[in-house]
Structures are given as structure tokens and as C-alpha cells.
Amino acid sequence: METISVHELARKHENEESVDLIDLRMPREFREVHAECARSFPLDSLDPNAIAASRNGRSGEPLYLICQSGNRSGQAHKKFVDAGIENVVNVEGGTTAWVAAGLPVVRGKKAFPLMQQVQITAGFLVVLGVVLGYFVHPNFVGLSAFIGAGLVFAGCTGICPMAASIAKMPWNQCGDGTSCSA
């Protein structure tokens, strides 16, 4: 996989070379901070063919992929290559390196990280089940058991339906006119 440093990519952008930078992080992460020249296309809804079609005749130019630190851009690179799109370059160090280098960024509204939102929601539902089970009807304890089983399932499989649901909530979306999917 071809890579480029954040400094090299910033120089290309400063020299007004065409830089097509795709940020693969979740909309909430993108909204908090992103490279000035990046467009948001979250990995979970990435459509390489739609992105290629939207490039308006620039398919010969490299497509740069950036995420937080490099893991998601590696996964996206594979999706692009599998779709027959070869001219894809991974940005070394991701947004973390971009920010650390002091390169131009757009900062927006901060939000709780997704896993913290899941922990708050799960904890609230467990406590709610216990309180309702004690004060209303003992069967409400089943809510706590259901949430506990869901957490065990998520831990064993790496699939968390609660996280997927919370990620789709309005406060975790761009909602400011920024491109967030293709």
C-alpha cells in the first residue's frame, strides 16, 4: 500500500495541486476536527465506486485516505482495490499526525466518544431495570439482564447493536452541510 506523510500531502495542497482527501472516520469524529482539505465518507458506509464516479474526470490523480491513525484507511484501501480503483494512497499517522504537525484543520463541536455514549446508555438502562424491578414489578429486572447479555455478546463478537444505533443518532451525524457519505 502506497503511503504519504502528512507534511508531503500538506505541501501538495499548499501548491494548489489537486488533493482529493477522504476522511473515513465517523461523522462525530470528523465534526470535532479534520484536515482542512478533507471530505467525510465514513468507512461503514463507504462506496468506492460512488466516490470514483464523483471525482469528475480526475480518476488518474491519487485519492488520499485518512482516518484517526491508519487502521480504517487500510481497510478502505482494500475496498478501493477490490473495486478496481488502484491509485489510492494512505496518509501516514492519520488525523492524529496531521493535528500534531500543526497543519490546517477545521475544528467543530465536540461530543462524547461513541463508546462513552454506549457506556452511559447501558449503565442507565441497567440501573433503570433494577429500580423498576424493585419499585414497580420484579419482571423489570429482565431489562438489566437483557442489557448485560447484549454487552457480553458485543464483547465476544465485536458487534455492538447499541453502538450501531447510537452512531446513527442526530448528534453523531454531520448535519452541517458537510459531505458525510457517498
C-alpha positions as CSV (number, residue, x, y, z in Angstrom):
1,M,0.0,0.0,0.0
2,E,1.4,3.4,-1.0
3,T,1.7,6.0,1.7
4,I,2.3,9.7,2.0
5,S,3.4,11.8,5.1
6,V,1.1,14.5,6.3
7,H,3.8,17.1,5.5
8,E,4.1,15.9,1.9
9,L,0.3,16.0,1.5
10,A,0.0,19.4,3.0
11,R,2.7,20.7,0.6
12,K,0.8,19.3,-2.3
13,H,-2.3,21.1,-1.1
14,E,-0.4,24.4,-0.5
15,N,1.0,24.3,-4.0
16,E,-2.7,24.1,-5.2
17,E,-2.2,20.6,-6.6
18,S,-5.5,18.7,-6.7
19,V,-5.7,16.8,-3.4
20,D,-8.7,14.6,-3.0
21,L,-8.6,13.6,0.7
22,I,-11.2,11.3,2.0
23,D,-11.7,11.1,5.8
24,L,-13.0,7.7,6.8
25,R,-13.8,8.4,10.5
26,M,-17.3,8.6,11.9
27,P,-19.2,11.9,11.3
28,R,-18.9,12.8,15.0
29,E,-15.1,12.4,14.8
30,F,-14.9,14.4,11.5
31,R,-17.0,17.2,13.0
32,E,-14.7,17.6,16.0
33,V,-11.5,18.1,13.9
34,H,-10.4,17.3,10.4
35,A,-7.8,18.3,7.9
36,E,-8.9,21.5,6.1
37,C,-9.0,19.8,2.7
38,A,-10.8,16.6,3.8
39,R,-14.2,15.3,2.8
40,S,-16.1,12.9,5.1
41,F,-17.0,9.4,3.8
42,P,-17.3,7.1,6.9
43,L,-15.8,3.6,6.4
44,D,-19.1,1.9,7.5
45,S,-21.0,3.3,4.5
46,L,-18.1,3.7,2.1
47,D,-18.9,3.1,-1.6
48,P,-15.7,3.2,-3.6
49,N,-17.5,3.3,-7.0
50,A,-19.7,6.3,-6.0
51,I,-16.6,8.2,-4.8
52,A,-14.7,7.3,-8.1
53,A,-17.7,8.5,-10.1
54,S,-17.9,11.8,-8.2
55,R,-14.2,12.7,-9.0
56,N,-15.2,14.4,-12.2
57,G,-12.6,13.1,-14.6
58,R,-9.8,13.1,-12.0
59,S,-9.5,9.3,-11.8
60,G,-5.9,9.5,-12.9
61,E,-5.0,11.5,-9.8
62,P,-4.3,9.9,-6.5
63,L,-7.1,9.5,-3.9
64,Y,-5.8,10.1,-0.4
65,L,-7.3,8.2,2.6
66,I,-7.1,9.5,6.1
67,C,-8.6,8.2,9.4
68,Q,-7.6,8.7,13.0
69,S,-4.3,6.7,12.9
70,G,-4.3,4.4,9.9
71,N,-6.4,1.3,10.7
72,R,-9.6,2.4,8.9
73,S,-7.7,3.8,5.9
74,G,-6.1,0.4,5.5
75,Q,-9.5,-1.2,5.4
76,A,-10.8,1.4,3.0
77,H,-7.7,0.9,0.7
78,K,-8.6,-2.8,0.4
79,K,-12.2,-1.8,-0.5
80,F,-11.0,0.5,-3.2
81,V,-8.5,-2.0,-4.6
82,D,-11.2,-4.7,-4.6
83,A,-13.4,-2.3,-6.6
84,G,-10.7,-1.9,-9.2
85,I,-9.5,1.5,-8.0
86,E,-5.8,1.3,-7.7
87,N,-4.5,4.9,-7.4
88,V,-5.2,5.1,-3.6
89,V,-2.7,6.5,-1.1
90,N,-2.8,6.1,2.7
91,V,-1.9,9.2,4.8
92,E,0.7,8.1,7.4
93,G,-0.4,8.7,11.0
94,G,-3.8,9.9,10.0
95,T,-5.6,12.9,11.6
96,T,-3.6,12.5,14.8
97,A,-0.4,13.1,12.9
98,W,-2.0,16.0,10.9
99,V,-3.0,17.8,14.1
100,A,0.3,17.1,15.8
101,A,2.1,18.6,12.9
102,G,0.2,21.8,13.3
103,L,-1.3,21.6,9.8
104,P,-4.5,23.5,8.9
105,V,-7.6,21.9,10.5
106,V,-11.3,22.7,10.9
107,R,-12.5,22.4,14.5
108,G,-16.1,21.9,15.4
109,K,-18.3,20.8,18.1
110,K,-17.0,18.2,20.5
111,A,-19.2,15.2,21.5
112,F,-18.8,12.2,23.8
113,P,-16.9,9.4,22.2
114,L,-19.2,6.7,20.9
115,M,-18.1,4.1,23.4
116,Q,-18.7,6.5,26.2
117,Q,-22.2,7.1,24.9
118,V,-22.7,3.3,24.9
119,Q,-21.4,3.0,28.5
120,I,-23.7,5.8,29.7
121,T,-26.8,4.3,27.9
122,A,-26.1,0.7,29.1
123,G,-25.4,1.9,32.6
124,F,-28.6,3.9,32.7
125,L,-30.7,1.0,31.4
126,V,-29.2,-1.4,33.9
127,V,-30.0,0.9,36.8
128,L,-33.5,1.6,35.4
129,G,-34.2,-2.1,35.2
130,V,-33.1,-2.6,38.8
131,V,-35.1,0.4,40.1
132,L,-38.2,-0.6,38.2
133,G,-37.8,-4.2,39.3
134,Y,-37.6,-3.1,42.9
135,F,-40.4,-0.5,42.9
136,V,-42.8,-1.4,40.1
137,H,-42.6,-5.1,39.2
138,P,-39.9,-7.8,39.6
139,N,-40.0,-8.6,35.8
140,F,-38.4,-5.3,35.0
141,V,-35.1,-6.8,36.2
142,G,-35.2,-8.6,32.8
143,L,-34.2,-5.2,31.2
144,S,-30.9,-5.3,33.2
145,A,-30.4,-8.9,32.2
146,F,-31.1,-8.1,28.5
147,I,-28.6,-5.2,28.5
148,G,-26.0,-7.4,30.3
149,A,-26.4,-10.2,27.7
150,G,-26.0,-7.6,24.9
151,L,-22.7,-6.4,26.5
152,V,-21.5,-10.0,26.7
153,F,-22.5,-10.5,23.0
154,A,-20.7,-7.3,22.0
155,G,-17.6,-8.2,23.9
156,C,-17.4,-11.7,22.4
157,T,-18.2,-10.9,18.8
158,G,-17.0,-7.3,18.4
159,I,-20.6,-6.4,17.1
160,C,-22.5,-3.9,19.2
161,P,-26.0,-3.2,18.1
162,M,-26.3,-0.5,20.7
163,A,-23.2,1.3,19.4
164,A,-24.5,1.0,15.8
165,S,-27.8,2.5,16.9
166,I,-26.2,5.3,18.8
167,A,-23.9,6.1,15.9
168,K,-27.0,6.9,13.8
169,M,-28.4,9.4,16.3
170,P,-28.6,13.0,15.0
171,W,-26.0,14.3,17.4
172,N,-23.5,11.9,15.9
173,Q,-24.1,13.0,12.3
174,C,-22.6,16.0,10.5
175,G,-25.9,17.9,10.0
176,D,-24.0,21.0,8.9
177,G,-24.0,20.5,5.1
178,T,-20.6,18.7,5.2
179,S,-20.4,15.7,2.9
180,C,-20.6,12.7,5.1
181,S,-21.3,9.8,2.8
182,A,-21.3,8.9,-0.9
